[in-house]
């Protein structure tokens, strides 16, 4: 894939800003052997990020370690670490600026502002804009930023034209996350169509996403007569990574959705455990988390469905799993 110079980066972040008109460092296609693993597994230890909501979609805070049960391949695990604080996260914002987005940019700009205002001030962010090419907006010297002052210096504008290389954009973002400084990571995709310009196939995107630490949130702004729309792709990416996919009826809903995503990211619990069956090294392990909270109505728990444990031959004391969670 080609990554163009982002001299005209997206007006989406005119209020947020991205310091100085960006020059984009070329990004090589991601090779399967170079995948960034999903969760930190230090020999036999697993960290599991978990979101808990009620039937109305409201986030449930204040739960204790005793409210959670974790199962791996159907076997109950002893929770050794429990965290419920708002830890900083690295967030990649992927914004479609193909021709069909032209009339939608004002609302998407407002959505980006809402997201930034609702995020942890210590979050670090980067921006990927895409049409039939892909651009990393920040210059090579500043691959991530948490400085709103820098963001406000941004970007003079952009043109919405061309086709949509969504697969390529996701791979660029996942590759960029390898140099992130935060353990928790997320990608937010805003697009109004499927993919009609990428060099890479969705199968590779899904594999890389499952092998990353990033939770993927997608906002599909689809019209009634869009032939290339692909909500199933966005749903699958989100479900496989512990994120969510949203399909608003109107672009005016995008701002409130971004605020909800920011809160989702901030209000996750983290559960840590040592797998009771260490003999399954190198295999894919399914994860299930249940919540028992008698003072609450029925709760919904969301996390990744599993991870691939490191092989027996791994000797690094800080091995990272090559699967999902």
C-alpha positions as CSV (number, residue, x, y, z in Angstrom):
1,X,0.0,0.0,0.0
2,X,1.1,3.6,-0.5
3,X,1.0,6.2,2.3
4,X,0.7,9.7,1.0
5,X,2.0,12.9,2.5
6,X,-0.7,14.3,4.6
7,X,-0.2,17.9,3.7
8,X,-3.9,18.3,3.8
9,X,-4.9,16.3,6.8
10,X,-8.5,16.0,7.7
11,X,-10.7,18.8,8.8
12,X,-12.3,16.3,11.2
13,X,-9.6,17.2,13.7
14,X,-9.5,21.0,13.0
15,X,-10.7,21.6,16.5
16,X,-8.6,18.9,18.0
17,X,-5.6,19.7,15.8
18,X,-2.7,17.7,14.8
19,X,0.6,19.6,15.1
20,X,2.1,21.0,11.9
21,X,1.1,19.8,8.4
22,X,2.1,16.2,8.6
23,X,4.7,14.4,6.7
24,X,4.1,10.7,6.8
25,X,6.7,8.1,7.2
26,X,6.2,5.2,4.8
27,X,4.7,2.2,6.5
28,X,5.7,-1.3,5.2
29,X,2.9,-3.9,4.7
30,X,2.5,-6.0,7.8
31,X,3.9,-9.5,7.6
32,X,2.2,-12.3,9.4
33,X,5.4,-13.2,11.3
34,X,5.5,-9.6,12.7
35,X,2.1,-9.5,14.3
36,X,1.9,-7.5,17.6
37,X,0.4,-9.9,20.1
38,X,-2.8,-9.3,21.9
39,X,-2.4,-9.6,25.7
40,X,0.6,-9.6,27.9
41,X,1.3,-13.1,29.1
42,X,4.4,-13.2,31.4
43,X,5.1,-16.9,31.2
44,X,1.8,-18.1,32.8
45,X,-0.1,-14.9,33.5
46,X,-3.0,-13.4,31.6
47,X,-4.5,-9.9,31.9
48,X,-8.2,-9.7,30.8
49,X,-9.9,-6.4,30.1
50,X,-13.6,-6.4,30.8
51,X,-16.5,-4.1,30.2
52,X,-19.7,-4.5,32.2
53,X,-23.1,-2.8,31.3
54,X,-26.7,-3.2,32.3
55,X,-29.7,-3.9,30.0
56,X,-29.9,-0.2,29.1
57,X,-26.2,-0.1,28.0
58,X,-25.2,1.9,31.1
59,X,-21.7,1.2,32.5
60,X,-21.5,-0.5,35.9
61,X,-18.8,0.8,38.1
62,X,-18.0,-0.1,41.7
63,X,-17.8,-3.9,41.3
64,X,-15.3,-5.8,43.4
65,X,-13.1,-8.7,42.6
66,X,-15.5,-11.1,44.3
67,X,-18.2,-10.2,41.7
68,X,-16.2,-11.7,38.9
69,X,-15.5,-15.3,37.8
70,X,-13.1,-16.2,35.0
71,X,-13.1,-19.4,33.0
72,X,-10.4,-20.7,30.6
73,X,-11.5,-23.5,28.3
74,X,-14.4,-24.1,30.7
75,X,-12.2,-24.3,33.9
76,X,-12.6,-21.7,36.7
77,X,-9.5,-19.6,37.3
78,X,-8.3,-17.9,40.4
79,X,-8.2,-14.1,40.0
80,X,-4.9,-12.9,41.3
81,X,-5.1,-9.2,40.1
82,X,-8.1,-6.9,40.0
83,X,-8.0,-3.3,38.7
84,X,-10.9,-0.9,38.2
85,X,-9.0,2.4,37.7
86,X,-9.0,4.6,34.6
87,X,-5.6,3.8,33.1
88,X,-4.3,5.8,30.1
89,X,-4.8,4.2,26.6
90,X,-3.3,4.7,23.2
91,X,-6.1,5.4,20.7
92,X,-5.9,5.4,16.9
93,X,-8.7,7.3,15.1
94,X,-9.3,6.0,11.6
95,X,-11.4,8.4,9.5
96,X,-12.8,7.8,6.1
97,X,-12.4,10.8,3.8
98,X,-13.6,9.2,0.5
99,X,-15.8,11.2,-1.8
100,X,-19.0,10.0,-0.2
101,X,-18.0,11.5,3.2
102,X,-18.0,15.0,1.9
103,X,-21.4,16.1,3.3
104,X,-20.8,14.2,6.6
105,X,-17.6,15.9,7.8
106,X,-19.1,18.6,10.0
107,X,-20.9,16.0,12.2
108,X,-17.8,13.8,12.3
109,X,-15.7,16.8,13.4
110,X,-18.1,17.4,16.3
111,X,-17.9,13.7,17.1
112,X,-14.1,13.8,17.3
113,X,-14.3,16.8,19.7
114,X,-16.7,14.9,21.9
115,X,-14.4,11.9,22.0
116,X,-11.3,14.0,22.9
117,X,-13.2,15.8,25.7
118,X,-14.4,12.6,27.2
119,X,-11.0,10.8,27.1
120,X,-8.4,10.5,29.8
121,X,-6.1,13.6,29.5
122,X,-3.1,11.2,29.6
123,X,-4.3,9.2,26.6
124,X,-2.0,9.3,23.6
125,X,-3.6,9.5,20.2
126,X,-2.8,9.3,16.5
127,X,-4.9,9.7,13.4
128,X,-5.1,7.7,10.2
129,X,-7.1,9.2,7.4
130,X,-7.9,7.2,4.3
131,X,-9.6,7.2,0.9
132,X,-7.9,5.1,-1.8
133,X,-4.7,5.9,0.0
134,X,-3.7,6.0,3.7
135,X,-2.1,8.8,5.7
136,X,-0.7,8.9,9.2
137,X,-1.4,12.5,10.1
138,X,1.2,13.2,12.8
139,X,4.8,13.7,11.6
140,X,7.4,11.0,12.2
141,X,8.9,13.0,15.0
142,X,5.6,12.9,16.9
143,X,4.0,9.6,16.3
144,X,1.6,10.0,19.2
145,X,0.4,13.0,21.2
146,X,-1.6,13.6,24.4
147,X,-1.1,17.4,24.2
148,X,-4.3,19.1,23.2
149,X,-2.3,22.2,22.5
150,X,-0.4,20.3,19.8
151,X,-3.7,18.9,18.5
152,X,-5.1,22.5,18.2
153,X,-2.2,23.5,15.9
154,X,-3.4,21.1,13.4
155,X,-4.3,20.8,10.0
156,X,-5.7,23.2,7.6
157,X,-8.2,21.0,5.8
158,X,-8.7,18.0,3.6
159,X,-10.5,17.0,0.5
160,X,-13.1,14.3,0.6
161,X,-12.6,12.3,-2.6
162,X,-11.6,8.9,-4.0
163,X,-12.5,5.4,-3.0
164,X,-12.2,3.5,0.3
165,X,-9.1,1.5,1.4
166,X,-10.4,0.5,4.8
167,X,-8.4,-2.8,5.1
168,X,-5.2,-1.0,4.3
169,X,-6.0,1.7,6.9
170,X,-6.6,-0.8,9.7
171,X,-3.3,-2.6,9.0
172,X,-1.4,0.7,9.0
173,X,-3.0,1.6,12.4
174,X,-2.3,-1.8,13.9
175,X,1.3,-1.6,12.8
176,X,1.6,1.9,14.3
177,X,0.4,0.6,17.6
178,X,3.6,-1.5,18.0
179,X,5.4,1.6,19.1
180,X,2.7,2.8,21.5
181,X,3.6,3.7,25.1
182,X,0.3,2.5,26.7
183,X,-0.5,-1.1,27.5
184,X,-4.2,-0.5,26.8
185,X,-5.0,0.2,23.2
186,X,-8.0,0.9,21.0
187,X,-8.9,1.8,17.4
188,X,-12.0,3.8,16.4
189,X,-13.1,3.5,12.8
190,X,-15.5,6.0,11.2
191,X,-16.6,5.1,7.7
192,X,-19.6,5.3,5.5
193,X,-18.8,2.3,3.2
194,X,-17.1,-1.0,2.8
195,X,-13.8,-1.5,1.0
196,X,-13.3,-0.9,-2.7
197,X,-9.6,0.1,-2.9
198,X,-7.4,-1.9,-0.5
199,X,-4.4,-4.0,-1.5
200,X,-5.0,-6.3,1.4
201,X,-7.8,-8.8,2.1
202,X,-10.1,-8.8,5.1
203,X,-8.8,-12.2,6.2
204,X,-5.4,-10.6,6.9
205,X,-7.0,-7.7,8.7
206,X,-9.0,-10.0,11.0
207,X,-5.9,-12.1,11.7
208,X,-3.8,-9.0,12.6
209,X,-6.6,-7.6,14.7
210,X,-7.0,-10.8,16.7
211,X,-3.3,-10.8,17.3
212,X,-3.2,-7.3,18.6
213,X,-4.0,-5.7,22.0
214,X,-6.4,-3.2,20.4
215,X,-10.1,-3.2,21.0
216,X,-11.7,-2.1,17.8
217,X,-14.8,0.2,17.8
218,X,-16.5,0.9,14.5
219,X,-19.1,3.5,13.5
220,X,-20.7,2.6,10.2
221,X,-22.5,5.5,8.6
222,X,-24.4,3.7,5.9
223,X,-26.9,5.0,3.4
224,X,-29.9,3.0,2.1
225,X,-28.4,2.6,-1.4
226,X,-24.7,2.1,-0.7
227,X,-23.6,-1.0,-2.7
228,X,-20.3,-1.3,-1.0
229,X,-21.4,-1.2,2.6
230,X,-20.2,-4.1,4.8
231,X,-21.6,-4.0,8.3
232,X,-20.7,-7.7,8.8
233,X,-17.0,-6.9,8.5
234,X,-17.2,-4.1,11.2
235,X,-19.3,-6.4,13.5
236,X,-16.7,-9.2,13.2
237,X,-13.8,-6.9,13.9
238,X,-15.4,-5.5,16.9
239,X,-16.6,-8.8,18.4
240,X,-13.2,-10.5,17.8
241,X,-11.4,-7.7,19.7
242,X,-13.7,-6.9,22.6
243,X,-15.0,-3.7,21.1
244,X,-18.3,-2.6,19.6
245,X,-19.8,-1.7,16.3
246,X,-22.4,1.0,15.9
247,X,-24.7,1.7,13.0
248,X,-26.5,5.0,13.6
249,X,-29.6,5.9,11.6
250,X,-28.2,9.5,11.2
251,X,-24.8,11.0,11.1
252,X,-26.0,13.4,13.9
253,X,-25.8,10.4,16.3
254,X,-22.1,10.0,15.8
255,X,-21.1,12.5,18.4
256,X,-23.0,10.8,21.3
257,X,-21.6,7.4,20.1
258,X,-18.0,8.7,20.4
259,X,-18.7,10.0,23.9
260,X,-20.0,6.5,24.7
261,X,-16.9,4.9,23.3
262,X,-14.6,7.1,25.3
263,X,-16.5,6.1,28.5
264,X,-16.4,2.4,27.5
265,X,-12.6,2.7,27.2
266,X,-12.2,4.4,30.5
267,X,-14.5,2.2,32.6
268,X,-13.0,-1.2,31.9
269,X,-12.0,-3.6,34.6
270,X,-8.8,-5.6,34.4
271,X,-8.7,-9.2,35.7
272,X,-5.4,-11.1,36.0
273,X,-4.8,-14.8,36.5
274,X,-2.3,-17.7,36.1
275,X,-3.9,-20.4,33.9
276,X,-4.5,-23.6,35.9
277,X,-3.6,-25.8,32.9
278,X,-0.1,-24.9,31.8
279,X,0.1,-27.9,29.6
280,X,-1.8,-26.2,26.8
281,X,1.1,-24.0,25.7
282,X,0.9,-22.9,22.1
283,X,-2.8,-23.5,21.9
284,X,-5.8,-21.2,21.5
285,X,-7.6,-20.8,24.8
286,X,-11.2,-19.6,25.2
287,X,-12.0,-17.0,27.8
288,X,-15.4,-16.5,29.5
289,X,-16.0,-13.9,32.2
290,X,-19.1,-13.9,34.4
291,X,-20.4,-11.4,36.9
292,X,-22.4,-12.2,40.0
293,X,-23.8,-8.9,41.5
294,X,-27.0,-9.5,43.5
295,X,-27.6,-5.8,43.9
296,X,-27.8,-5.3,40.2
297,X,-30.2,-6.5,37.5
298,X,-28.8,-8.9,34.8
299,X,-25.5,-7.6,33.6
300,X,-23.8,-7.9,30.2
301,X,-20.1,-8.7,30.1
302,X,-17.9,-7.9,27.1
303,X,-14.3,-9.0,26.5
304,X,-12.3,-10.9,23.9
305,X,-13.3,-14.5,23.3
306,X,-9.8,-15.9,23.8
307,X,-6.0,-15.8,23.2
308,X,-3.2,-18.0,21.9
309,X,-0.7,-18.9,24.6
310,X,3.0,-18.8,24.0
311,X,4.7,-22.0,22.8
312,X,6.7,-24.2,25.2
313,X,9.9,-23.2,23.5
314,X,9.4,-19.5,24.6
315,X,12.1,-18.5,27.1
316,X,11.6,-14.8,27.3
317,X,10.3,-14.0,30.8
318,X,8.0,-11.4,29.3
319,X,6.5,-13.4,26.4
320,X,3.4,-11.9,24.7
321,X,0.7,-14.1,23.4
322,X,0.2,-14.3,19.7
323,X,-3.6,-14.5,19.9
324,X,-6.5,-12.5,21.1
325,X,-7.6,-10.9,24.3
